[in-house]
C-alpha cells in the first residue's frame, strides 16, 4: 500500500476539472502523459467533476484518470491519487441520489463510488470538497450568520473517514474551500479524540488575484502543519493574458465556452459579468494587463505567476 511518507511527491499537481466536459479522453491522456513525462506524479480529481457539472458527465474525471493509469501501466505505488467528496448541495441530485451531504453514510458512499470509478484499491488523499456548514466560499468573503443551517458535525465526518482509513480505503485526509475556523476544529478534534485522523492538507484558491489564504489561514495552517494545495494558480486563465484581447480571448477558452456557468469566476474575478462592478473590473483588468506586460518584458513563463508562498507550504495545481 502506498504512503506519501515514502513517495517522493512532485511539487506540481495536475488538476482534472475539465476532463470529461471540455476535454475528451484523448485530450486527458495527452495531458496526463505530458505531466508524467515532466515529472508530475500527483493527480487530483473529484467525485463531482467535470465542471461545469452535468448528470451525464459526472464522474468522468475519475474514470479518465483510472483508465489512463491502467492503459499506461502506471505503477500505483509511484503516483499519488487525490479525490474529493461533494459537499452539501440540493442541486446536484444525480450525485448519490441527492441532496448530497457529508454525513457518515454519504461519505462512505462517496468513497466507494470514487474507488469504483478510479479502478483503484485505495485513495492516497481523500478530501472534503467544501464544508457541510454555511461558510462564504467560491469568491464570497462576507460571513452572514443568518445564512447558517444545521451542519453535519465535524466529529461525525472524521469518524467516517477514520473507518475508511482503518479499512484501507484511504491513506490521508484533507479539506478544501475551508476556513481557519474549520481547519482548527478538524485539528482540535483529531488531537483530542484518538483515533480520529488528522487533516494534512487544505485545497483552496490561491493566486496573485486571490490571496485570502495569506491572512488567518496561513498562520493556522503553519502552526497545525496543514499544507496548502493551491488551485486556480492562474486565476482561471486570466493571468495568462488570453482574455485581454478585444475579443475577450479564444472562443474555445473555457470561460467563453461556458460563459455564465462558472459561478466562481463570476463572483471572484467578474469574468462573465464585467459590468456588474465596473470599477473593480476596470482596476482588475488594468492590473492584469500590467502584470502580463511585465511577464513578456522579462520573458518569464506564465507558470512563474502561480506561486508566491514558502516552498514548504504550497503544492500548485
VOPAGU-2260 file (C-alpha; in pm, 1 decimal, decimal comma):
REM VOPAGU-2260
SITE   aa  ch    i         X         Y         Z
SITE  UNK   A    0       0,0       0,0       0,0
SITE  UNK   A    1     121,6     347,3     -90,1
SITE  UNK   A    2     207,9     622,0     153,6
SITE  UNK   A    3     304,2     983,4      96,7
SITE  UNK   A    4     561,6     931,5     372,9
SITE  UNK   A    5     773,4     721,1     136,6
SITE  UNK   A    6     660,7     856,1    -201,9
SITE  UNK   A    7     859,5    1145,9    -345,5
SITE  UNK   A    8     561,5    1362,6    -441,6
SITE  UNK   A    9     603,0    1622,5    -715,8
SITE  UNK   A   10     567,2    1989,7    -621,1
SITE  UNK   A   11     314,3    2035,1    -900,6
SITE  UNK   A   12     -18,0    1853,2    -912,4
SITE  UNK   A   13    -226,1    1807,3   -1227,8
SITE  UNK   A   14    -587,8    1910,1   -1177,7
SITE  UNK   A   15    -854,3    1740,4   -1388,7
SITE  UNK   A   16   -1163,3    1958,6   -1351,7
SITE  UNK   A   17   -1214,3    1980,2   -1730,0
SITE  UNK   A   18   -1171,1    1608,5   -1803,9
SITE  UNK   A   19   -1497,4    1474,2   -1943,2
SITE  UNK   A   20   -1654,3    1806,3   -2046,5
SITE  UNK   A   21   -1414,9    2046,2   -2217,0
SITE  UNK   A   22   -1153,2    1772,5   -2261,4
SITE  UNK   A   23   -1213,3    1433,7   -2422,6
SITE  UNK   A   24   -1032,7    1122,7   -2303,5
SITE  UNK   A   25    -780,0    1171,6   -2582,6
SITE  UNK   A   26    -713,5    1525,6   -2456,2
SITE  UNK   A   27    -687,6    1399,6   -2099,5
SITE  UNK   A   28    -448,5    1121,5   -2195,9
SITE  UNK   A   29    -222,5    1370,6   -2374,0
SITE  UNK   A   30    -215,9    1597,5   -2068,5
SITE  UNK   A   31    -155,3    1308,3   -1829,5
SITE  UNK   A   32     126,6    1168,2   -2041,7
SITE  UNK   A   33     289,8    1509,9   -2067,9
SITE  UNK   A   34     259,3    1562,3   -1692,9
SITE  UNK   A   35     412,4    1224,4   -1620,9
SITE  UNK   A   36     697,8    1285,1   -1865,6
SITE  UNK   A   37     758,0    1618,6   -1690,2
SITE  UNK   A   38     798,1    1451,0   -1352,7
SITE  UNK   A   39     449,3    1505,1   -1211,2
SITE  UNK   A   40     315,6    1210,2   -1011,9
SITE  UNK   A   41      38,6    1388,8    -818,5
SITE  UNK   A   42    -311,9    1389,6    -972,8
SITE  UNK   A   43    -626,6    1548,3    -830,6
SITE  UNK   A   44    -981,5    1456,9    -931,0
SITE  UNK   A   45   -1322,1    1484,8    -762,4
SITE  UNK   A   46   -1647,0    1295,2    -736,7
SITE  UNK   A   47   -1844,5    1581,7    -895,8
SITE  UNK   A   48   -1600,0    1658,3   -1180,0
SITE  UNK   A   49   -1603,1    1769,4   -1456,4
SITE  UNK   A   50   -1709,4    2132,0   -1428,1
SITE  UNK   A   51   -1950,0    2269,5   -1543,9
SITE  UNK   A   52   -2147,4    1994,6   -1374,4
SITE  UNK   A   53   -2396,8    1776,8   -1558,9
SITE  UNK   A   54   -2559,7    1447,3   -1468,1
SITE  UNK   A   55   -2439,5    1297,1   -1796,4
SITE  UNK   A   56   -2073,0    1372,9   -1731,3
SITE  UNK   A   57   -2044,9    1341,0   -1352,0
SITE  UNK   A   58   -1758,4    1113,4   -1250,3
SITE  UNK   A   59   -1582,9    1115,9   -1586,1
SITE  UNK   A   60   -1271,0    1285,7   -1449,0
SITE  UNK   A   61   -1217,4     995,1   -1210,0
SITE  UNK   A   62   -1297,5     744,2   -1483,2
SITE  UNK   A   63   -1048,6     905,1   -1722,2
SITE  UNK   A   64    -769,9     905,0   -1464,0
SITE  UNK   A   65    -837,5     543,4   -1372,1
SITE  UNK   A   66    -846,1     440,5   -1737,9
SITE  UNK   A   67    -515,8     615,7   -1804,6
SITE  UNK   A   68    -347,3     456,6   -1503,3
SITE  UNK   A   69    -444,7     115,6   -1639,2
SITE  UNK   A   70    -370,5     177,0   -2008,0
SITE  UNK   A   71     -36,6     346,9   -1941,0
SITE  UNK   A   72      51,1      69,4   -1695,9
SITE  UNK   A   73     141,2     325,9   -1432,8
SITE  UNK   A   74     264,4     167,4   -1110,5
SITE  UNK   A   75       8,1     257,5    -846,0
SITE  UNK   A   76     287,8     279,6    -591,7
SITE  UNK   A   77     454,0     559,5    -789,5
SITE  UNK   A   78     163,8     808,2    -804,7
SITE  UNK   A   79     -43,6     999,3    -552,8
SITE  UNK   A   80    -414,3     999,4    -636,4
SITE  UNK   A   81    -630,3    1260,9    -465,5
SITE  UNK   A   82   -1005,5    1297,4    -495,0
SITE  UNK   A   83   -1285,2    1480,3    -315,8
SITE  UNK   A   84   -1631,8    1412,5    -174,8
SITE  UNK   A   85   -1902,1    1651,4    -292,2
SITE  UNK   A   86   -2023,5    1878,9     -14,3
SITE  UNK   A   87   -2385,9    1969,9      61,4
SITE  UNK   A   88   -2589,4    2051,8    -247,5
SITE  UNK   A   89   -2956,8    2041,3    -327,7
SITE  UNK   A   90   -2893,0    2099,6    -697,5
SITE  UNK   A   91   -2669,4    1808,3    -799,8
SITE  UNK   A   92   -2937,3    1549,9    -725,9
SITE  UNK   A   93   -2769,6    1297,8    -956,2
SITE  UNK   A   94   -2482,9    1251,3    -708,9
SITE  UNK   A   95   -2559,5     977,8    -454,5
SITE  UNK   A   96   -2929,9    1025,1    -520,2
SITE  UNK   A   97   -2918,4    1381,0    -382,0
SITE  UNK   A   98   -2932,6    1601,6    -194,7
SITE  UNK   A   99   -2569,6    1547,3    -101,8
SITE  UNK   A  100   -2421,9    1595,0     242,7
SITE  UNK   A  101   -2113,3    1489,6     436,6
SITE  UNK   A  102   -2278,1    1268,7     695,9
SITE  UNK   A  103   -2124,4     928,3     762,3
SITE  UNK   A  104   -2346,9     741,7     515,5
SITE  UNK   A  105   -2277,7     987,9     234,2
SITE  UNK   A  106   -1902,3     985,6     293,7
SITE  UNK   A  107   -1897,3     605,8     281,8
SITE  UNK   A  108   -2096,0     604,3     -43,9
SITE  UNK   A  109   -1874,6     874,6    -193,6
SITE  UNK   A  110   -1553,4     686,3    -115,4
SITE  UNK   A  111   -1683,7     358,6    -256,6
SITE  UNK   A  112   -1807,4     534,5    -570,3
SITE  UNK   A  113   -1473,3     705,1    -628,9
SITE  UNK   A  114   -1280,1     380,4    -580,2
SITE  UNK   A  115   -1502,2     210,5    -837,0
SITE  UNK   A  116   -1465,9     487,3   -1096,5
SITE  UNK   A  117   -1090,1     511,5   -1042,7
SITE  UNK   A  118   -1046,7     135,8   -1052,9
SITE  UNK   A  119    -817,2     165,6    -750,2
SITE  UNK   A  120    -795,2     -22,4    -422,2
SITE  UNK   A  121    -722,8     290,5    -221,1
SITE  UNK   A  122    -705,3     669,6    -242,1
SITE  UNK   A  123    -389,7     845,0    -122,8
SITE  UNK   A  124    -551,2    1176,8     -29,1
SITE  UNK   A  125    -924,5    1197,3      34,2
SITE  UNK   A  126   -1063,3    1549,4      66,6
SITE  UNK   A  127   -1396,1    1703,1     162,6
SITE  UNK   A  128   -1471,4    1932,7    -133,2
SITE  UNK   A  129   -1639,1    2204,5      72,5
SITE  UNK   A  130   -1773,1    2229,7     429,5
SITE  UNK   A  131   -2101,6    2083,5     543,5
SITE  UNK   A  132   -2197,5    2407,1     715,3
SITE  UNK   A  133   -2255,5    2760,6     597,8
SITE  UNK   A  134   -1936,3    2943,9     504,3
SITE  UNK   A  135   -1873,0    3215,4     244,2
SITE  UNK   A  136   -1678,9    3049,0     -37,2
SITE  UNK   A  137   -1611,0    3037,1    -411,9
SITE  UNK   A  138   -1545,0    3410,5    -416,6
SITE  UNK   A  139   -1779,6    3525,1    -141,0
SITE  UNK   A  140   -1597,1    3681,3     154,0
SITE  UNK   A  141   -1864,3    3826,5     385,7
SITE  UNK   A  142   -1990,3    3598,0     661,7
SITE  UNK   A  143   -2366,6    3618,0     719,0
SITE  UNK   A  144   -2474,2    3442,9    1042,1
SITE  UNK   A  145   -2837,2    3440,8     928,3
SITE  UNK   A  146   -2743,6    3204,9     643,3
SITE  UNK   A  147   -2636,5    2930,4     883,4
SITE  UNK   A  148   -2808,0    2591,3     879,2
SITE  UNK   A  149   -2779,3    2273,6    1085,1
SITE  UNK   A  150   -2440,8    2127,9     988,5
SITE  UNK   A  151   -2316,5    1770,8     996,4
SITE  UNK   A  152   -2084,9    1761,4    1299,8
SITE  UNK   A  153   -1717,6    1760,7    1205,9
SITE  UNK   A  154   -1666,9    1475,8    1451,7
SITE  UNK   A  155   -1911,7    1259,4    1254,8
SITE  UNK   A  156   -1722,3    1336,7     934,5
SITE  UNK   A  157   -1390,1    1241,9    1094,2
SITE  UNK   A  158   -1535,5     920,6    1236,2
SITE  UNK   A  159   -1649,4     815,0     887,4
SITE  UNK   A  160   -1306,6     898,0     746,0
SITE  UNK   A  161   -1142,1     706,6    1030,3
SITE  UNK   A  162   -1340,0     392,7     945,1
SITE  UNK   A  163   -1243,8     426,9     578,5
SITE  UNK   A  164    -880,4     467,8     676,8
SITE  UNK   A  165    -890,8     161,7     901,9
SITE  UNK   A  166   -1043,5     -35,3     613,4
SITE  UNK   A  167    -752,1      65,1     389,9
SITE  UNK   A  168    -970,8     265,2     151,0
SITE  UNK   A  169    -795,4     598,0     211,2
SITE  UNK   A  170    -448,6     691,4     337,6
SITE  UNK   A  171    -457,8    1063,7     418,7
SITE  UNK   A  172    -737,1    1315,5     479,9
SITE  UNK   A  173    -768,3    1674,2     360,7
SITE  UNK   A  174   -1020,6    1955,9     330,6
SITE  UNK   A  175   -1099,9    2203,8      55,7
SITE  UNK   A  176   -1254,1    2551,3      38,9
SITE  UNK   A  177   -1222,2    2561,1     417,8
SITE  UNK   A  178   -1181,3    2845,3     664,7
SITE  UNK   A  179    -943,0    2893,9     955,5
SITE  UNK   A  180   -1222,6    2801,5    1195,5
SITE  UNK   A  181   -1284,8    2476,6    1009,4
SITE  UNK   A  182    -917,8    2381,0     994,9
SITE  UNK   A  183    -877,5    2441,4    1368,0
SITE  UNK   A  184   -1188,5    2237,7    1451,2
SITE  UNK   A  185   -1071,0    1942,7    1239,1
SITE  UNK   A  186    -729,7    1956,3    1406,8
SITE  UNK   A  187    -867,8    2007,0    1758,1
SITE  UNK   A  188   -1099,5    1707,6    1733,7
SITE  UNK   A  189    -832,0    1483,4    1584,3
SITE  UNK   A  190    -585,4    1581,8    1856,5
SITE  UNK   A  191    -832,5    1533,8    2140,2
SITE  UNK   A  192   -1020,0    1223,5    2027,0
SITE  UNK   A  193    -792,4     945,3    1907,1
SITE  UNK   A  194    -800,6     768,2    1663,6
SITE  UNK   A  195    -969,6    1036,1    1453,6
SITE  UNK   A  196    -749,0    1116,7    1151,6
SITE  UNK   A  197    -569,3    1448,6    1129,5
SITE  UNK   A  198    -607,2    1655,1     812,7
SITE  UNK   A  199    -280,8    1700,3     623,2
SITE  UNK   A  200    -387,2    1949,5     355,9
SITE  UNK   A  201    -627,5    2222,3     251,7
SITE  UNK   A  202    -708,7    2284,4    -114,4
SITE  UNK   A  203    -810,7    2647,4    -162,8
SITE  UNK   A  204    -786,4    2901,8    -443,6
SITE  UNK   A  205    -455,9    3089,9    -437,1
SITE  UNK   A  206    -301,1    3321,2    -694,1
SITE  UNK   A  207    -189,8    3681,7    -742,6
SITE  UNK   A  208    -553,8    3794,9    -755,1
SITE  UNK   A  209    -678,4    3580,1    -467,7
SITE  UNK   A  210    -468,4    3596,3    -152,2
SITE  UNK   A  211    -728,9    3525,0     115,2
SITE  UNK   A  212    -517,4    3234,6     242,2
SITE  UNK   A  213    -244,5    3477,3     347,7
SITE  UNK   A  214    -442,3    3622,4     636,9
SITE  UNK   A  215    -577,1    3390,1     906,1
SITE  UNK   A  216    -539,7    3059,7     720,6
SITE  UNK   A  217    -164,1    3092,0     670,2
SITE  UNK   A  218     -98,6    3123,0    1043,4
SITE  UNK   A  219    -345,5    2848,3    1128,3
SITE  UNK   A  220    -202,6    2601,6     876,7
SITE  UNK   A  221     156,1    2680,4     974,8
SITE  UNK   A  222     100,0    2600,2    1341,4
SITE  UNK   A  223    -110,9    2291,0    1269,4
SITE  UNK   A  224     118,8    2158,2     993,6
SITE  UNK   A  225    -151,8    2159,9     726,6
SITE  UNK   A  226     -19,3    2205,3     372,2
SITE  UNK   A  227    -184,7    2427,8     112,9
SITE  UNK   A  228    -274,8    2273,8    -221,9
SITE  UNK   A  229    -328,1    2585,4    -432,7
SITE  UNK   A  230    -590,6    2557,5    -703,1
SITE  UNK   A  231    -654,8    2808,9    -981,8
SITE  UNK   A  232    -293,4    2939,7    -973,1
SITE  UNK   A  233    -351,6    3142,3   -1290,7
SITE  UNK   A  234    -692,8    3273,9   -1181,3
SITE  UNK   A  235    -882,9    3051,1   -1424,2
SITE  UNK   A  236    -659,3    3169,7   -1707,3
SITE  UNK   A  237    -689,3    3544,4   -1652,2
SITE  UNK   A  238    -322,4    3572,1   -1552,1
SITE  UNK   A  239    -218,2    3407,6   -1879,3
SITE  UNK   A  240    -335,4    3721,4   -2060,4
SITE  UNK   A  241    -552,2    3532,7   -2306,9
SITE  UNK   A  242    -873,0    3712,5   -2202,5
SITE  UNK   A  243    -724,4    4060,1   -2252,0
SITE  UNK   A  244    -784,3    4079,1   -2626,6
SITE  UNK   A  245   -1070,2    4288,5   -2771,9
SITE  UNK   A  246   -1248,1    3958,7   -2841,4
SITE  UNK   A  247   -1202,6    3862,1   -2474,6
SITE  UNK   A  248    -998,9    3556,2   -2562,8
SITE  UNK   A  249   -1042,0    3247,6   -2782,3
SITE  UNK   A  250   -1395,7    3123,1   -2833,2
SITE  UNK   A  251   -1296,8    2778,1   -2708,6
SITE  UNK   A  252   -1139,8    2910,0   -2385,3
SITE  UNK   A  253   -1346,7    2765,1   -2102,2
SITE  UNK   A  254   -1476,2    3095,2   -1963,1
SITE  UNK   A  255   -1609,0    3180,2   -2308,5
SITE  UNK   A  256   -1718,9    2829,6   -2399,1
SITE  UNK   A  257   -1915,3    2801,2   -2074,7
SITE  UNK   A  258   -1997,5    3166,4   -2015,2
SITE  UNK   A  259   -2225,4    3208,7   -1716,3
SITE  UNK   A  260   -2166,7    2854,1   -1590,1
SITE  UNK   A  261   -1856,2    2918,5   -1380,2
SITE  UNK   A  262   -2003,6    3076,6   -1067,6
SITE  UNK   A  263   -1663,0    3112,9    -902,4
SITE  UNK   A  264   -1524,6    3305,7   -1199,0
SITE  UNK   A  265   -1815,3    3548,1   -1183,7
SITE  UNK   A  266   -1802,2    3605,2    -808,8
SITE  UNK   A  267   -1424,0    3605,0    -759,7
SITE  UNK   A  268   -1293,6    3764,3   -1080,3
SITE  UNK   A  269   -1602,9    3910,7   -1254,5
SITE  UNK   A  270   -1520,4    3738,4   -1583,0
SITE  UNK   A  271   -1865,0    3664,9   -1717,2
SITE  UNK   A  272   -2038,9    3975,7   -1584,5
SITE  UNK   A  273   -1787,2    4255,8   -1637,6
SITE  UNK   A  274   -2047,8    4529,8   -1596,2
SITE  UNK   A  275   -2168,5    4418,6   -1253,1
SITE  UNK   A  276   -1898,9    4610,8   -1067,5
SITE  UNK   A  277   -1730,8    4819,9   -1337,3
SITE  UNK   A  278   -1489,6    4998,6   -1102,2
SITE  UNK   A  279   -1349,2    4672,3    -967,8
SITE  UNK   A  280   -1337,0    4518,5   -1314,5
SITE  UNK   A  281   -1154,3    4820,9   -1458,1
SITE  UNK   A  282    -885,9    4812,6   -1189,1
SITE  UNK   A  283    -857,4    4435,1   -1212,4
SITE  UNK   A  284    -805,8    4440,1   -1587,4
SITE  UNK   A  285    -554,6    4725,0   -1560,0
SITE  UNK   A  286    -356,6    4526,5   -1303,5
SITE  UNK   A  287    -360,2    4210,3   -1511,6
SITE  UNK   A  288    -253,9    4397,3   -1825,5
SITE  UNK   A  289      39,2    4549,8   -1637,9
SITE  UNK   A  290     130,4    4211,4   -1494,2
SITE  UNK   A  291     117,4    4035,5   -1829,7
SITE  UNK   A  292     323,7    4315,0   -1986,2
SITE  UNK   A  293     585,8    4259,2   -1716,9
SITE  UNK   A  294     576,3    3887,3   -1785,8
SITE  UNK   A  295     657,0    3934,0   -2153,5
SITE  UNK   A  296     909,0    4211,0   -2086,5
SITE  UNK   A  297    1110,1    3981,6   -1861,6
SITE  UNK   A  298    1046,6    3673,7   -2079,5
SITE  UNK   A  299     910,1    3479,0   -1786,0
SITE  UNK   A  300     673,4    3188,8   -1833,4
SITE  UNK   A  301     315,0    3207,2   -1710,7
SITE  UNK   A  302     385,6    2924,2   -1467,9
SITE  UNK   A  303     607,1    3157,5   -1265,5
SITE  UNK   A  304     299,9    3361,2   -1173,5
SITE  UNK   A  305     134,8    3067,4    -999,1
SITE  UNK   A  306     317,6    3072,0    -669,3
SITE  UNK   A  307     442,0    3327,1    -415,7
SITE  UNK   A  308     442,9    3140,1     -86,0
SITE  UNK   A  309     706,7    2949,3     113,2
SITE  UNK   A  310     824,9    2635,4     -64,5
SITE  UNK   A  311     728,3    2404,1     220,3
SITE  UNK   A  312     370,9    2533,4     230,4
SITE  UNK   A  313     234,2    2509,5    -120,8
SITE  UNK   A  314     168,6    2249,0    -385,6
SITE  UNK   A  315      31,3    2402,9    -703,5
SITE  UNK   A  316    -220,0    2250,2    -941,6
